[in-house]
Amino acid sequence: MKRRTISEPAPQRPSSRALSPHARRPRRGRPATPFLRERILESATVLFSEHEFDRVLIDQVAARARVGKGSVYRRFRSKEELYAAVVIAGIDELQKQIRAGLAQTSSSYEQITTFVRLAVAFFWNRRQFFALLHDPKALAPAQARAYREQRERLARMLSELLRDGVERGAIRADLDTRLAAESVLGMVRGLNRYGREFATPAVAVETIIAIFLDGCAQKTRADYAAVAGR
């Protein structure tokens, strides 16, 4: 038997990793498609804006995004969840549109009208979303939280506009601007859900502004109080 000298390196045994037939085998599966979620959302945004919720099919969304139907369902468990994602992402875009519109206005009346007009236009063809909010199985918890956060920002934006109107003397100083903002958003939502059969977005905006800023009555509450005190 050949004796190994000290200068000779000890023979190295191949590691279990090297012996494994799967060690250097490339990973299976298709490579990730860049911006796949964004492409699906963009496709769904266009389709939901052009058609009613019930008329949009996941197959159409997939075809427009140039992906497989399975790719859509791997990222959104249902059409309702996809629709909600479109609306939630759209509210962020709505806020950008409102800021851009406000930059072109000066008076409080114009600013509040701009806010209402853009909000009504955004939600007018998205009334199905409000129905989903009342279905605990339709939205994922993360989506529900995301919507509440976006809506809070929208309400805060309107409240700040009203507060600025108070400082300018255009809005009553005793008005709770936060409650007033919620009242306006409530009118936007109510007309969107229940007034679409007999009103247009333009009429809805005029009605909200008339109720909130102009007032439906020809006399103010002070006028009526003076008459009642006679």
N, C-alpha and C positions, 0 to 999 in steps of 0.2 A: 504493500500500500504506500502510495506517495505521501510523504510527510510535508505538511504546509509549513513554510518558514514564516517568520515574523513579518518579513517584508511583503509577503503576499497578502492581498486583501481577501477578506473572507467572502465567499460566494454569497451573493444577495438573492433571497427568495423573492419571486414576483409577488407583489401585493395582491390582496383579494380584489382590489379595484381593477388592477390590470388583467386579472384572470376573468373578470366578469364580462360576459359577451355583450352586456348593455352599457359598459363603461363609456365607450366613445360613440355610441349610437346617437345620431341627432334626434332632438326632441320632435315628437310627432305633433300634428295639428297645423292649422293654417296660421300664418303670421298675422299679428294684430293689424287691422286696417286703421291707418292714421285718421284721427278725427271722426271716427265712425259715429259716436254718439251725436256730435254736432251735425253731421250729415243727416242723420235720422230726424233730429229735432227740426232742422231747416225744412226738410221734406214735409214733415207733419204740420209745421206752421203754415206752409202754403196751402196745403189741402184743407186744413181745418178752417182757414180763413175764407176759402172759396165755397165750401160745402158744409151742410149741417153735420153734426157729430155722427148721426146714425148712417149717413151716406158715405162716410170715409171708411175704407177698408185697410187693414194692415198690409194686404198685398199691394195696394196702391202706394202706401208709404214706402214700402221696401223697393218697389220698382222705381219710384222717383229718386230714391237715395242710391239706387244701383247696388243694393245689397240683398241678401237672402232674407226671407221672412223670418227664419230662425234667428238671424242676427238682431232683428228688432225685438223679438221676445226674450232674448238673452239679456237685454238691457232694460226692457219695460215689460212687466209681467202681464199687462193687459192694455187694451186700447184706452181704457179710462186713465190708467197711470201715465201713458204717453201723452194723452190730452192734457192732463193736469201739469205735466212737466212743461208742455208748450205754453200754457197760460202763466205759470209761475215765472218762467223765463221772460215772457212777454211783459209782465208787470214791471220788471226792471227796465226794459226798453221803453215802456210807457213813461216812466219817470224821466228818462232822458229826453223824450219828446216834449214833455211838459216844461222842463227847464229851458229847452230851446225855444219853445213858444213864449215863455214868460220873458225871455230876453227881448222880444219884439213888442212888448206891452209896457204901459206906463202906469195907468190908473189901477186901483184895486178892483174896480168893476171889470176891466179887461182881463186882469190876471185870473180872477175867479171864474170868469166865463171861459177862458182858455183852458183852465183845469177841467171844468165840467165837460166841455166839448170833447176834449181828447179822451177823458175817462169814459164817457158814453160811447164814443166811437170804438174804443178798444173792447169794451165788454158787450157791445150790442149783438155780436154774432157768437158770443161765448156763454150764453145763458145756461147751457148744459153743465158748465163747470159748477155753478151754484148748487145744482142738484147733487153733484158728486160730493160736495162738502157735507151734506147731510147723510151720506152713506158711509158708515165707518169702515166698510170693506173695500171701498173704491180707491181710497188714497192710502199710500204707505205713510206711516207715522212721520218719517223724515219729510215727505212732501207736505203734509199738513203743517208741520213746523215752518217749513220754508215759505208756505203761503202766508201764514200769520205774520212772519217777519216782514215780508214784502208789503203786505197790506198795512202793517204798522208804519212803515216808512212812508207809504202813500198818504195815510191819514195825518201823519206828522207834517208832511209837506203842505197839505191844505191848511192845517191848523196854523202853521207859520204864516201863510198868506193872509189868513183872517186876522192874526195878531198884528201883522203889518198894517192891515186895513184899519184896525182900531187905533194904532198909533198915528195914522194919517187923518183920523177923524171921519173916515168913510164908513166904518162899522161901529155899532153901538158898543160903548165901553163896558157895559155890564154883561156882555155876551161871553159865555163860556166857549172859547174857540175850539177846544177839543170836542165838546159835545156837538157843537155846530158842524165841525168837520165830519163827525160820524153821521150826523143827520143828512148832510149832502151825499155822502157815500151810500147811505141807506136809500135815498131817492134814486140814485143812479142804479143801484141794484134792483130796486122794486120796479122801476119802469122797464128795465131790461128784461126782467122775468115775466111781468104781467101786462106790459103796455105795448109789446111789439106787434100785437095783432091789429092795433088801431092807431099807432103812432109811428113816426119816423124819428131817426136820431136827432134831426134838427128841431122837431117839435118837442122832443124830450128835453133837449138842452134849454129851449125857451121856457118850458114849464118849470124846470128846476130853478132857473135864474129868477123867474117871476115870483115863485114862492119864497125863495130864500133872500133875494136882494130887493126886488121891487115891492113884493108884498101883493097878495091878491086883493086885499081890501083897499078902497080908495082913501080911507082915513087911517091914521095911526092909532095906536092904543091910547095915546094921550088925548087925541081928539074924541074918542069914544068915552073916555073917562070924564072929559069936560062936559059932554052932552049928558051923561048919566047923572052928573052932579047938579044939574039945573033943576 
